[in-house]
Amino acid sequence: MTTNTTSIKLLNTTEAANQLGLKKNTLEIWRWRGCGPAYKKIGNSVRYSESDLLDYIESQTRNSTSGHAI
């Protein structure tokens, strides 16, 4: 058996929403719509990894408020 020394921090929906400055309900709606940050389903539990939240935040970077670049 191999021991992994890297700890994976998984957050529940409330914790993830707090990290993003959102309401828990927003993440629940996004999951239902198929958008928002990636998540993991472990048994009946939904969990978000910190790295997935960071990836999602980075993917939301914009340079303009318009829908398309000039």
PDB file of N, H, CA, C and O in Angstrom:
ATOM      1  N   MET A   1       0.844  -1.171   0.000  1.00  0.00           N
ATOM      2  CA  MET A   1       0.000   0.000   0.000  1.00  0.00           C
ATOM      3  C   MET A   1       0.890   1.234   0.000  1.00  0.00           C
ATOM      4  O   MET A   1       1.858   1.313   0.756  1.00  0.00           O
ATOM      5  N   THR A   2       0.552   2.201  -0.858  1.00  0.00           N
ATOM      6  H   THR A   2      -0.234   2.137  -1.472  1.00  0.00           H
ATOM      7  CA  THR A   2       1.300   3.450  -0.953  1.00  0.00           C
ATOM      8  C   THR A   2       0.617   4.509  -0.106  1.00  0.00           C
ATOM      9  O   THR A   2      -0.604   4.659  -0.154  1.00  0.00           O
ATOM     10  N   THR A   3       1.401   5.240   0.665  1.00  0.00           N
ATOM     11  H   THR A   3       2.393   5.118   0.704  1.00  0.00           H
ATOM     12  CA  THR A   3       0.858   6.320   1.477  1.00  0.00           C
ATOM     13  C   THR A   3       1.086   7.637   0.767  1.00  0.00           C
ATOM     14  O   THR A   3       2.215   7.967   0.404  1.00  0.00           O
ATOM     15  N   ASN A   4       0.021   8.390   0.569  1.00  0.00           N
ATOM     16  H   ASN A   4      -0.897   8.123   0.864  1.00  0.00           H
ATOM     17  CA  ASN A   4       0.110   9.690  -0.067  1.00  0.00           C
ATOM     18  C   ASN A   4       0.256  10.747   1.019  1.00  0.00           C
ATOM     19  O   ASN A   4      -0.605  10.873   1.890  1.00  0.00           O
ATOM     20  N   THR A   5       1.338  11.500   0.966  1.00  0.00           N
ATOM     21  H   THR A   5       2.037  11.398   0.258  1.00  0.00           H
ATOM     22  CA  THR A   5       1.572  12.508   2.002  1.00  0.00           C
ATOM     23  C   THR A   5       0.893  13.828   1.690  1.00  0.00           C
ATOM     24  O   THR A   5       0.857  14.719   2.539  1.00  0.00           O
ATOM     25  N   THR A   6       0.349  13.970   0.475  1.00  0.00           N
ATOM     26  H   THR A   6       0.379  13.246  -0.215  1.00  0.00           H
ATOM     27  CA  THR A   6      -0.367  15.181   0.111  1.00  0.00           C
ATOM     28  C   THR A   6      -1.798  15.089   0.618  1.00  0.00           C
ATOM     29  O   THR A   6      -2.515  14.139   0.304  1.00  0.00           O
ATOM     30  N   SER A   7      -2.206  16.066   1.394  1.00  0.00           N
ATOM     31  H   SER A   7      -1.623  16.838   1.649  1.00  0.00           H
ATOM     32  CA  SER A   7      -3.553  16.094   1.940  1.00  0.00           C
ATOM     33  C   SER A   7      -4.493  16.798   0.961  1.00  0.00           C
ATOM     34  O   SER A   7      -4.184  17.876   0.453  1.00  0.00           O
ATOM     35  N   ILE A   8      -5.624  16.183   0.709  1.00  0.00           N
ATOM     36  H   ILE A   8      -5.874  15.307   1.121  1.00  0.00           H
ATOM     37  CA  ILE A   8      -6.630  16.779  -0.161  1.00  0.00           C
ATOM     38  C   ILE A   8      -7.706  17.384   0.718  1.00  0.00           C
ATOM     39  O   ILE A   8      -8.351  16.687   1.501  1.00  0.00           O
ATOM     40  N   LYS A   9      -7.894  18.681   0.584  1.00  0.00           N
ATOM     41  H   LYS A   9      -7.370  19.248  -0.052  1.00  0.00           H
ATOM     42  CA  LYS A   9      -8.908  19.386   1.369  1.00  0.00           C
ATOM     43  C   LYS A   9     -10.194  19.428   0.563  1.00  0.00           C
ATOM     44  O   LYS A   9     -10.245  20.036  -0.505  1.00  0.00           O
ATOM     45  N   LEU A  10     -11.227  18.783   1.073  1.00  0.00           N
ATOM     46  H   LEU A  10     -11.186  18.289   1.941  1.00  0.00           H
ATOM     47  CA  LEU A  10     -12.535  18.788   0.434  1.00  0.00           C
ATOM     48  C   LEU A  10     -13.497  19.610   1.277  1.00  0.00           C
ATOM     49  O   LEU A  10     -13.541  19.477   2.500  1.00  0.00           O
ATOM     50  N   LEU A  11     -14.263  20.458   0.612  1.00  0.00           N
ATOM     51  H   LEU A  11     -14.228  20.566  -0.382  1.00  0.00           H
ATOM     52  CA  LEU A  11     -15.204  21.339   1.284  1.00  0.00           C
ATOM     53  C   LEU A  11     -16.630  20.920   0.962  1.00  0.00           C
ATOM     54  O   LEU A  11     -16.911  20.480  -0.153  1.00  0.00           O
ATOM     55  N   ASN A  12     -17.526  21.051   1.922  1.00  0.00           N
ATOM     56  H   ASN A  12     -17.298  21.408   2.828  1.00  0.00           H
ATOM     57  CA  ASN A  12     -18.933  20.811   1.630  1.00  0.00           C
ATOM     58  C   ASN A  12     -19.496  22.043   0.912  1.00  0.00           C
ATOM     59  O   ASN A  12     -18.775  23.021   0.713  1.00  0.00           O
ATOM     60  N   THR A  13     -20.753  22.006   0.530  1.00  0.00           N
ATOM     61  H   THR A  13     -21.339  21.211   0.692  1.00  0.00           H
ATOM     62  CA  THR A  13     -21.343  23.084  -0.256  1.00  0.00           C
ATOM     63  C   THR A  13     -21.317  24.413   0.483  1.00  0.00           C
ATOM     64  O   THR A  13     -21.010  25.444  -0.117  1.00  0.00           O
ATOM     65  N   THR A  14     -21.627  24.410   1.756  1.00  0.00           N
ATOM     66  H   THR A  14     -21.876  23.573   2.244  1.00  0.00           H
ATOM     67  CA  THR A  14     -21.626  25.642   2.540  1.00  0.00           C
ATOM     68  C   THR A  14     -20.229  26.240   2.614  1.00  0.00           C
ATOM     69  O   THR A  14     -20.061  27.448   2.444  1.00  0.00           O
ATOM     70  N   GLU A  15     -19.230  25.408   2.866  1.00  0.00           N
ATOM     71  H   GLU A  15     -19.367  24.427   3.004  1.00  0.00           H
ATOM     72  CA  GLU A  15     -17.849  25.886   2.952  1.00  0.00           C
ATOM     73  C   GLU A  15     -17.366  26.426   1.606  1.00  0.00           C
ATOM     74  O   GLU A  15     -16.701  27.460   1.547  1.00  0.00           O
ATOM     75  N   ALA A  16     -17.705  25.721   0.529  1.00  0.00           N
ATOM     76  H   ALA A  16     -18.246  24.881   0.576  1.00  0.00           H
ATOM     77  CA  ALA A  16     -17.301  26.168  -0.808  1.00  0.00           C
ATOM     78  C   ALA A  16     -17.973  27.497  -1.150  1.00  0.00           C
ATOM     79  O   ALA A  16     -17.330  28.399  -1.687  1.00  0.00           O
ATOM     80  N   ALA A  17     -19.249  27.619  -0.845  1.00  0.00           N
ATOM     81  H   ALA A  17     -19.772  26.887  -0.408  1.00  0.00           H
ATOM     82  CA  ALA A  17     -19.967  28.865  -1.102  1.00  0.00           C
ATOM     83  C   ALA A  17     -19.325  30.015  -0.333  1.00  0.00           C
ATOM     84  O   ALA A  17     -19.169  31.110  -0.873  1.00  0.00           O
ATOM     85  N   ASN A  18     -18.957  29.781   0.903  1.00  0.00           N
ATOM     86  H   ASN A  18     -19.083  28.891   1.342  1.00  0.00           H
ATOM     87  CA  ASN A  18     -18.295  30.814   1.702  1.00  0.00           C
ATOM     88  C   ASN A  18     -16.976  31.227   1.069  1.00  0.00           C
ATOM     89  O   ASN A  18     -16.647  32.413   1.047  1.00  0.00           O
ATOM     90  N   GLN A  19     -16.212  30.263   0.553  1.00  0.00           N
ATOM     91  H   GLN A  19     -16.479  29.299   0.570  1.00  0.00           H
ATOM     92  CA  GLN A  19     -14.940  30.559  -0.096  1.00  0.00           C
ATOM     93  C   GLN A  19     -15.143  31.449  -1.323  1.00  0.00           C
ATOM     94  O   GLN A  19     -14.308  32.301  -1.625  1.00  0.00           O
ATOM     95  N   LEU A  20     -16.250  31.246  -2.020  1.00  0.00           N
ATOM     96  H   LEU A  20     -16.929  30.554  -1.775  1.00  0.00           H
ATOM     97  CA  LEU A  20     -16.526  31.999  -3.243  1.00  0.00           C
ATOM     98  C   LEU A  20     -17.326  33.268  -2.987  1.00  0.00           C
ATOM     99  O   LEU A  20     -17.529  34.068  -3.900  1.00  0.00           O
ATOM    100  N   GLY A  21     -17.779  33.457  -1.757  1.00  0.00           N
ATOM    101  H   GLY A  21     -17.614  32.807  -1.016  1.00  0.00           H
ATOM    102  CA  GLY A  21     -18.591  34.627  -1.437  1.00  0.00           C
ATOM    103  C   GLY A  21     -20.001  34.523  -2.006  1.00  0.00           C
ATOM    104  O   GLY A  21     -20.611  35.528  -2.372  1.00  0.00           O
ATOM    105  N   LEU A  22     -20.508  33.297  -2.077  1.00  0.00           N
ATOM    106  H   LEU A  22     -20.012  32.481  -1.780  1.00  0.00           H
ATOM    107  CA  LEU A  22     -21.833  33.031  -2.625  1.00  0.00           C
ATOM    108  C   LEU A  22     -22.724  32.388  -1.578  1.00  0.00           C
ATOM    109  O   LEU A  22     -22.262  31.990  -0.509  1.00  0.00           O
ATOM    110  N   LYS A  23     -24.001  32.293  -1.897  1.00  0.00           N
ATOM    111  H   LYS A  23     -24.377  32.616  -2.766  1.00  0.00           H
ATOM    112  CA  LYS A  23     -24.930  31.545  -1.053  1.00  0.00           C
ATOM    113  C   LYS A  23     -24.866  30.064  -1.441  1.00  0.00           C
ATOM    114  O   LYS A  23     -24.611  29.717  -2.595  1.00  0.00           O
ATOM    115  N   LYS A  24     -25.098  29.220  -0.469  1.00  0.00           N
ATOM    116  H   LYS A  24     -25.305  29.502   0.468  1.00  0.00           H
ATOM    117  CA  LYS A  24     -25.113  27.765  -0.694  1.00  0.00           C
ATOM    118  C   LYS A  24     -26.072  27.410  -1.832  1.00  0.00           C
ATOM    119  O   LYS A  24     -25.775  26.561  -2.672  1.00  0.00           O
ATOM    120  N   ASN A  25     -27.212  28.069  -1.839  1.00  0.00           N
ATOM    121  H   ASN A  25     -27.453  28.759  -1.156  1.00  0.00           H
ATOM    122  CA  ASN A  25     -28.238  27.808  -2.843  1.00  0.00           C
ATOM    123  C   ASN A  25     -27.727  28.070  -4.264  1.00  0.00           C
ATOM    124  O   ASN A  25     -28.128  27.387  -5.206  1.00  0.00           O
ATOM    125  N   THR A  26     -26.853  29.046  -4.411  1.00  0.00           N
ATOM    126  H   THR A  26     -26.527  29.601  -3.646  1.00  0.00           H
ATOM    127  CA  THR A  26     -26.295  29.352  -5.733  1.00  0.00           C
ATOM    128  C   THR A  26     -25.532  28.147  -6.276  1.00  0.00           C
ATOM    129  O   THR A  26     -25.710  27.776  -7.436  1.00  0.00           O
ATOM    130  N   LEU A  27     -24.689  27.536  -5.456  1.00  0.00           N
ATOM    131  H   LEU A  27     -24.545  27.838  -4.513  1.00  0.00           H
ATOM    132  CA  LEU A  27     -23.945  26.353  -5.907  1.00  0.00           C
ATOM    133  C   LEU A  27     -24.892  25.193  -6.207  1.00  0.00           C
ATOM    134  O   LEU A  27     -24.670  24.441  -7.156  1.00  0.00           O
ATOM    135  N   GLU A  28     -25.936  25.045  -5.411  1.00  0.00           N
ATOM    136  H   GLU A  28     -26.116  25.656  -4.640  1.00  0.00           H
ATOM    137  CA  GLU A  28     -26.902  23.972  -5.661  1.00  0.00           C
ATOM    138  C   GLU A  28     -27.594  24.170  -7.004  1.00  0.00           C
ATOM    139  O   GLU A  28     -27.788  23.212  -7.754  1.00  0.00           O
ATOM    140  N   ILE A  29     -27.965  25.406  -7.308  1.00  0.00           N
ATOM    141  H   ILE A  29     -27.808  26.184  -6.699  1.00  0.00           H
ATOM    142  CA  ILE A  29     -28.605  25.707  -8.596  1.00  0.00           C
ATOM    143  C   ILE A  29     -27.622  25.486  -9.737  1.00  0.00           C
ATOM    144  O   ILE A  29     -27.977  24.909 -10.765  1.00  0.00           O
ATOM    145  N   TRP A  30     -26.398  25.942  -9.558  1.00  0.00           N
ATOM    146  H   TRP A  30     -26.109  26.411  -8.723  1.00  0.00           H
ATOM    147  CA  TRP A  30     -25.390  25.743 -10.605  1.00  0.00           C
ATOM    148  C   TRP A  30     -25.170  24.268 -10.878  1.00  0.00           C
ATOM    149  O   TRP A  30     -25.043  23.881 -12.039  1.00  0.00           O
ATOM    150  N   ARG A  31     -25.119  23.425  -9.845  1.00  0.00           N
ATOM    151  H   ARG A  31     -25.222  23.739  -8.902  1.00  0.00           H
ATOM    152  CA  ARG A  31     -24.955  21.975 -10.069  1.00  0.00           C
ATOM    153  C   ARG A  31     -26.117  21.441 -10.889  1.00  0.00           C
ATOM    154  O   ARG A  31     -25.917  20.656 -11.816  1.00  0.00           O
ATOM    155  N   TRP A  32     -27.323  21.860 -10.556  1.00  0.00           N
ATOM    156  H   TRP A  32     -27.486  22.497  -9.804  1.00  0.00           H
ATOM    157  CA  TRP A  32     -28.510  21.405 -11.269  1.00  0.00           C
ATOM    158  C   TRP A  32     -28.456  21.833 -12.734  1.00  0.00           C
ATOM    159  O   TRP A  32     -28.863  21.078 -13.616  1.00  0.00           O
ATOM    160  N   ARG A  33     -27.954  23.046 -12.997  1.00  0.00           N
ATOM    161  H   ARG A  33     -27.624  23.660 -12.281  1.00  0.00           H
ATOM    162  CA  ARG A  33     -27.846  23.579 -14.358  1.00  0.00           C
ATOM    163  C   ARG A  33     -26.631  23.040 -15.107  1.00  0.00           C
ATOM    164  O   ARG A  33     -26.546  23.169 -16.328  1.00  0.00           O
ATOM    165  N   GLY A  34     -25.701  22.444 -14.386  1.00  0.00           N
ATOM    166  H   GLY A  34     -25.770  22.340 -13.394  1.00  0.00           H
ATOM    167  CA  GLY A  34     -24.498  21.910 -15.022  1.00  0.00           C
ATOM    168  C   GLY A  34     -23.426  22.947 -15.255  1.00  0.00           C
ATOM    169  O   GLY A  34     -22.620  22.810 -16.175  1.00  0.00           O
ATOM    170  N   CYS A  35     -23.404  23.987 -14.432  1.00  0.00           N
ATOM    171  H   CYS A  35     -24.059  24.098 -13.685  1.00  0.00           H
ATOM    172  CA  CYS A  35     -22.370  25.010 -14.559  1.00  0.00           C
ATOM    173  C   CYS A  35     -21.718  25.231 -13.188  1.00  0.00           C
ATOM    174  O   CYS A  35     -22.057  24.556 -12.216  1.00  0.00           O
ATOM    175  N   GLY A  36     -20.800  26.164 -13.124  1.00  0.00           N
ATOM    176  H   GLY A  36     -20.525  26.713 -13.914  1.00  0.00           H
ATOM    177  CA  GLY A  36     -20.114  26.432 -11.859  1.00  0.00           C
ATOM    178  C   GLY A  36     -18.888  25.551 -11.701  1.00  0.00           C
ATOM    179  O   GLY A  36     -18.479  24.862 -12.634  1.00  0.00           O
ATOM    180  N   PRO A  37     -18.305  25.582 -10.505  1.00  0.00           N
ATOM    181  CA  PRO A  37     -17.077  24.818 -10.283  1.00  0.00           C
ATOM    182  C   PRO A  37     -17.324  23.311 -10.298  1.00  0.00           C
ATOM    183  O   PRO A  37     -18.416  22.835  -9.989  1.00  0.00           O
ATOM    184  N   ALA A  38     -16.276  22.579 -10.666  1.00  0.00           N
ATOM    185  H   ALA A  38     -15.388  22.966 -10.918  1.00  0.00           H
ATOM    186  CA  ALA A  38     -16.341  21.115 -10.638  1.00  0.00           C
ATOM    187  C   ALA A  38     -16.537  20.658  -9.194  1.00  0.00           C
ATOM    188  O   ALA A  38     -16.093  21.318  -8.255  1.00  0.00           O
ATOM    189  N   TYR A  39     -17.202  19.529  -9.036  1.00  0.00           N
ATOM    190  H   TYR A  39     -17.562  18.993  -9.800  1.00  0.00           H
ATOM    191  CA  TYR A  39     -17.421  18.971  -7.701  1.00  0.00           C
ATOM    192  C   TYR A  39     -17.292  17.469  -7.762  1.00  0.00           C
ATOM    193  O   TYR A  39     -17.288  16.866  -8.835  1.00  0.00           O
ATOM    194  N   LYS A  40     -17.189  16.881  -6.595  1.00  0.00           N
ATOM    195  H   LYS A  40     -17.193  17.370  -5.724  1.00  0.00           H
ATOM    196  CA  LYS A  40     -17.097  15.437  -6.478  1.00  0.00           C
ATOM    197  C   LYS A  40     -18.327  14.920  -5.741  1.00  0.00           C
ATOM    198  O   LYS A  40     -18.814  15.558  -4.808  1.00  0.00           O
ATOM    199  N   LYS A  41     -18.815  13.785  -6.155  1.00  0.00           N
ATOM    200  H   LYS A  41     -18.419  13.266  -6.912  1.00  0.00           H
ATOM    201  CA  LYS A  41     -19.932  13.129  -5.485  1.00  0.00           C
ATOM    202  C   LYS A  41     -19.364  11.890  -4.811  1.00  0.00           C
ATOM    203  O   LYS A  41     -18.954  10.941  -5.480  1.00  0.00           O
ATOM    204  N   ILE A  42     -19.343  11.904  -3.500  1.00  0.00           N
ATOM    205  H   ILE A  42     -19.677  12.675  -2.956  1.00  0.00           H
ATOM    206  CA  ILE A  42     -18.804  10.791  -2.715  1.00  0.00           C
ATOM    207  C   ILE A  42     -19.963  10.225  -1.905  1.00  0.00           C
ATOM    208  O   ILE A  42     -20.399  10.816  -0.918  1.00  0.00           O
ATOM    209  N   GLY A  43     -20.450   9.075  -2.341  1.00  0.00           N
ATOM    210  H   GLY A  43     -20.096   8.595  -3.143  1.00  0.00           H
ATOM    211  CA  GLY A  43     -21.664   8.544  -1.727  1.00  0.00           C
ATOM    212  C   GLY A  43     -22.804   9.512  -2.015  1.00  0.00           C
ATOM    213  O   GLY A  43     -23.071   9.839  -3.172  1.00  0.00           O
ATOM    214  N   ASN A  44     -23.474   9.969  -0.965  1.00  0.00           N
ATOM    215  H   ASN A  44     -23.257   9.705  -0.025  1.00  0.00           H
ATOM    216  CA  ASN A  44     -24.541  10.958  -1.117  1.00  0.00           C
ATOM    217  C   ASN A  44     -24.056  12.376  -0.867  1.00  0.00           C
ATOM    218  O   ASN A  44     -24.850  13.317  -0.873  1.00  0.00           O
ATOM    219  N   SER A  45     -22.768  12.530  -0.649  1.00  0.00           N
ATOM    220  H   SER A  45     -22.123  11.766  -0.644  1.00  0.00           H
ATOM    221  CA  SER A  45     -22.216  13.841  -0.298  1.00  0.00           C
ATOM    222  C   SER A  45     -21.592  14.524  -1.507  1.00  0.00           C
ATOM    223  O   SER A  45     -20.959  13.882  -2.345  1.00  0.00           O
ATOM    224  N   VAL A  46     -21.781  15.826  -1.580  1.00  0.00           N
ATOM    225  H   VAL A  46     -22.295  16.347  -0.899  1.00  0.00           H
ATOM    226  CA  VAL A  46     -21.141  16.652  -2.600  1.00  0.00           C
ATOM    227  C   VAL A  46     -19.967  17.356  -1.942  1.00  0.00           C
ATOM    228  O   VAL A  46     -20.111  17.940  -0.868  1.00  0.00           O
ATOM    229  N   ARG A  47     -18.808  17.303  -2.581  1.00  0.00           N
ATOM    230  H   ARG A  47     -18.691  16.828  -3.453  1.00  0.00           H
ATOM    231  CA  ARG A  47     -17.612  17.944  -2.046  1.00  0.00           C
ATOM    232  C   ARG A  47     -16.891  18.685  -3.165  1.00  0.00           C
ATOM    233  O   ARG A  47     -16.886  18.259  -4.320  1.00  0.00           O
ATOM    234  N   TYR A  48     -16.289  19.797  -2.791  1.00  0.00           N
ATOM    235  H   TYR A  48     -16.294  20.143  -1.853  1.00  0.00           H
ATOM    236  CA  TYR A  48     -15.502  20.622  -3.700  1.00  0.00           C
ATOM    237  C   TYR A  48     -14.060  20.611  -3.228  1.00  0.00           C
ATOM    238  O   TYR A  48     -13.791  20.822  -2.045  1.00  0.00           O
ATOM    239  N   SER A  49     -13.132  20.368  -4.140  1.00  0.00           N
ATOM    240  H   SER A  49     -13.350  20.197  -5.101  1.00  0.00           H
ATOM    241  CA  SER A  49     -11.724  20.458  -3.752  1.00  0.00           C
ATOM    242  C   SER A  49     -11.293  21.912  -3.864  1.00  0.00           C
ATOM    243  O   SER A  49     -11.790  22.657  -4.709  1.00  0.00           O
ATOM    244  N   GLU A  50     -10.372  22.303  -3.010  1.00  0.00           N
ATOM    245  H   GLU A  50      -9.968  21.698  -2.324  1.00  0.00           H
ATOM    246  CA  GLU A  50      -9.867  23.673  -3.060  1.00  0.00           C
ATOM    247  C   GLU A  50      -9.245  23.968  -4.420  1.00  0.00           C
ATOM    248  O   GLU A  50      -9.388  25.076  -4.937  1.00  0.00           O
ATOM    249  N   SER A  51      -8.554  22.989  -5.006  1.00  0.00           N
ATOM    250  H   SER A  51      -8.437  22.089  -4.586  1.00  0.00           H
ATOM    251  CA  SER A  51      -7.925  23.220  -6.309  1.00  0.00           C
ATOM    252  C   SER A  51      -8.978  23.435  -7.397  1.00  0.00           C
ATOM    253  O   SER A  51      -8.766  24.256  -8.290  1.00  0.00           O
ATOM    254  N   ASP A  52     -10.104  22.723  -7.350  1.00  0.00           N
ATOM    255  H   ASP A  52     -10.277  22.056  -6.625  1.00  0.00           H
ATOM    256  CA  ASP A  52     -11.175  22.941  -8.323  1.00  0.00           C
ATOM    257  C   ASP A  52     -11.788  24.331  -8.166  1.00  0.00           C
ATOM    258  O   ASP A  52     -12.135  24.972  -9.158  1.00  0.00           O
ATOM    259  N   LEU A  53     -11.923  24.796  -6.924  1.00  0.00           N
ATOM    260  H   LEU A  53     -11.642  24.275  -6.118  1.00  0.00           H
ATOM    261  CA  LEU A  53     -12.450  26.147  -6.698  1.00  0.00           C
ATOM    262  C   LEU A  53     -11.493  27.194  -7.253  1.00  0.00           C
ATOM    263  O   LEU A  53     -11.920  28.164  -7.879  1.00  0.00           O
ATOM    264  N   LEU A  54     -10.204  26.997  -7.023  1.00  0.00           N
ATOM    265  H   LEU A  54      -9.857  26.209  -6.515  1.00  0.00           H
ATOM    266  CA  LEU A  54      -9.214  27.936  -7.565  1.00  0.00           C
ATOM    267  C   LEU A  54      -9.221  27.928  -9.088  1.00  0.00           C
ATOM    268  O   LEU A  54      -9.129  28.985  -9.713  1.00  0.00           O
ATOM    269  N   ASP A  55      -9.328  26.750  -9.690  1.00  0.00           N
ATOM    270  H   ASP A  55      -9.402  25.891  -9.183  1.00  0.00           H
ATOM    271  CA  ASP A  55      -9.406  26.644 -11.150  1.00  0.00           C
ATOM    272  C   ASP A  55     -10.636  27.389 -11.670  1.00  0.00           C
ATOM    273  O   ASP A  55     -10.563  28.090 -12.679  1.00  0.00           O
ATOM    274  N   TYR A  56     -11.758  27.236 -10.982  1.00  0.00           N
ATOM    275  H   TYR A  56     -11.818  26.667 -10.162  1.00  0.00           H
ATOM    276  CA  TYR A  56     -12.986  27.914 -11.398  1.00  0.00           C
ATOM    277  C   TYR A  56     -12.811  29.430 -11.306  1.00  0.00           C
ATOM    278  O   TYR A  56     -13.195  30.160 -12.220  1.00  0.00           O
ATOM    279  N   ILE A  57     -12.236  29.897 -10.210  1.00  0.00           N
ATOM    280  H   ILE A  57     -11.924  29.304  -9.467  1.00  0.00           H
ATOM    281  CA  ILE A  57     -12.015  31.337 -10.048  1.00  0.00           C
ATOM    282  C   ILE A  57     -11.138  31.856 -11.184  1.00  0.00           C
ATOM    283  O   ILE A  57     -11.438  32.893 -11.776  1.00  0.00           O
ATOM    284  N   GLU A  58     -10.063  31.144 -11.487  1.00  0.00           N
ATOM    285  H   GLU A  58      -9.820  30.302 -11.006  1.00  0.00           H
ATOM    286  CA  GLU A  58      -9.171  31.569 -12.569  1.00  0.00           C
ATOM    287  C   GLU A  58      -9.888  31.583 -13.915  1.00  0.00           C
ATOM    288  O   GLU A  58      -9.615  32.441 -14.754  1.00  0.00           O
ATOM    289  N   SER A  59     -10.792  30.649 -14.124  1.00  0.00           N
ATOM    290  H   SER A  59     -11.014  29.951 -13.443  1.00  0.00           H
ATOM    291  CA  SER A  59     -11.500  30.568 -15.405  1.00  0.00           C
ATOM    292  C   SER A  59     -12.500  31.708 -15.583  1.00  0.00           C
ATOM    293  O   SER A  59     -12.995  31.929 -16.689  1.00  0.00           O
ATOM    294  N   GLN A  60     -12.798  32.422 -14.521  1.00  0.00           N
ATOM    295  H   GLN A  60     -12.397  32.243 -13.623  1.00  0.00           H
ATOM    296  CA  GLN A  60     -13.768  33.506 -14.579  1.00  0.00           C
ATOM    297  C   GLN A  60     -13.129  34.863 -14.851  1.00  0.00           C
ATOM    298  O   GLN A  60     -13.828  35.877 -14.851  1.00  0.00           O
ATOM    299  N   THR A  61     -11.831  34.908 -15.079  1.00  0.00           N
ATOM    300  H   THR A  61     -11.264  34.085 -15.079  1.00  0.00           H
ATOM    301  CA  THR A  61     -11.137  36.161 -15.351  1.00  0.00           C
ATOM    302  C   THR A  61     -11.620  36.743 -16.676  1.00  0.00           C
ATOM    303  O   THR A  61     -11.673  36.049 -17.691  1.00  0.00           O
ATOM    304  N   ARG A  62     -11.964  38.007 -16.651  1.00  0.00           N
ATOM    305  H   ARG A  62     -11.921  38.572 -15.826  1.00  0.00           H
ATOM    306  CA  ARG A  62     -12.428  38.719 -17.832  1.00  0.00           C
ATOM    307  C   ARG A  62     -11.635  40.004 -18.016  1.00  0.00           C
ATOM    308  O   ARG A  62     -11.122  40.568 -17.049  1.00  0.00           O
ATOM    309  N   ASN A  63     -11.533  40.468 -19.261  1.00  0.00           N
ATOM    310  H   ASN A  63     -11.949  40.010 -20.047  1.00  0.00           H
ATOM    311  CA  ASN A  63     -10.857  41.717 -19.572  1.00  0.00           C
ATOM    312  C   ASN A  63     -11.822  42.811 -20.013  1.00  0.00           C
ATOM    313  O   ASN A  63     -11.422  43.961 -20.195  1.00  0.00           O
ATOM    314  N   SER A  64     -13.090  42.455 -20.184  1.00  0.00           N
ATOM    315  H   SER A  64     -13.415  41.521 -20.036  1.00  0.00           H
ATOM    316  CA  SER A  64     -14.068  43.407 -20.670  1.00  0.00           C
ATOM    317  C   SER A  64     -15.439  43.034 -20.135  1.00  0.00           C
ATOM    318  O   SER A  64     -15.702  41.870 -19.830  1.00  0.00           O
ATOM    319  N   THR A  65     -16.306  44.025 -20.024  1.00  0.00           N
ATOM    320  H   THR A  65     -16.093  44.970 -20.272  1.00  0.00           H
ATOM    321  CA  THR A  65     -17.676  43.746 -19.593  1.00  0.00           C
ATOM    322  C   THR A  65     -18.579  43.376 -20.762  1.00  0.00           C
ATOM    323  O   THR A  65     -19.710  42.937 -20.554  1.00  0.00           O
ATOM    324  N   SER A  66     -18.090  43.550 -22.000  1.00  0.00           N
ATOM    325  H   SER A  66     -17.171  43.906 -22.169  1.00  0.00           H
ATOM    326  CA  SER A  66     -18.874  43.182 -23.165  1.00  0.00           C
ATOM    327  C   SER A  66     -18.821  41.673 -23.357  1.00  0.00           C
ATOM    328  O   SER A  66     -17.957  40.993 -22.801  1.00  0.00           O
ATOM    329  N   GLY A  67     -19.740  41.168 -24.138  1.00  0.00           N
ATOM    330  H   GLY A  67     -20.441  41.720 -24.589  1.00  0.00           H
ATOM    331  CA  GLY A  67     -19.811  39.735 -24.369  1.00  0.00           C
ATOM    332  C   GLY A  67     -18.735  39.197 -25.284  1.00  0.00           C
ATOM    333  O   GLY A  67     -18.524  37.986 -25.352  1.00  0.00           O
ATOM    334  N   HIS A  68     -18.046  40.088 -25.993  1.00  0.00           N
ATOM    335  H   HIS A  68     -18.217  41.072 -25.937  1.00  0.00           H
ATOM    336  CA  HIS A  68     -17.011  39.631 -26.918  1.00  0.00           C
ATOM    337  C   HIS A  68     -15.866  40.639 -26.961  1.00  0.00           C
ATOM    338  O   HIS A  68     -16.040  41.813 -26.635  1.00  0.00           O
ATOM    339  N   ALA A  69     -14.736  40.175 -27.355  1.00  0.00           N
ATOM    340  H   ALA A  69     -14.595  39.221 -27.620  1.00  0.00           H
ATOM    341  CA  ALA A  69     -13.541  41.033 -27.403  1.00  0.00           C
ATOM    342  C   ALA A  69     -13.581  41.926 -28.642  1.00  0.00           C
ATOM    343  O   ALA A  69     -14.238  41.613 -29.635  1.00  0.00           O
ATOM    344  N   ILE A  70     -12.879  43.016 -28.558  1.00  0.00           N
ATOM    345  H   ILE A  70     -12.346  43.270 -27.752  1.00  0.00           H
ATOM    346  CA  ILE A  70     -12.820  43.959 -29.682  1.00  0.00           C
ATOM    347  C   ILE A  70     -11.730  43.519 -30.639  1.00  0.00           C
ATOM    348  O   ILE A  70     -11.505  44.170 -31.659  1.00  0.00           O
TER     349      ILE A  70
END
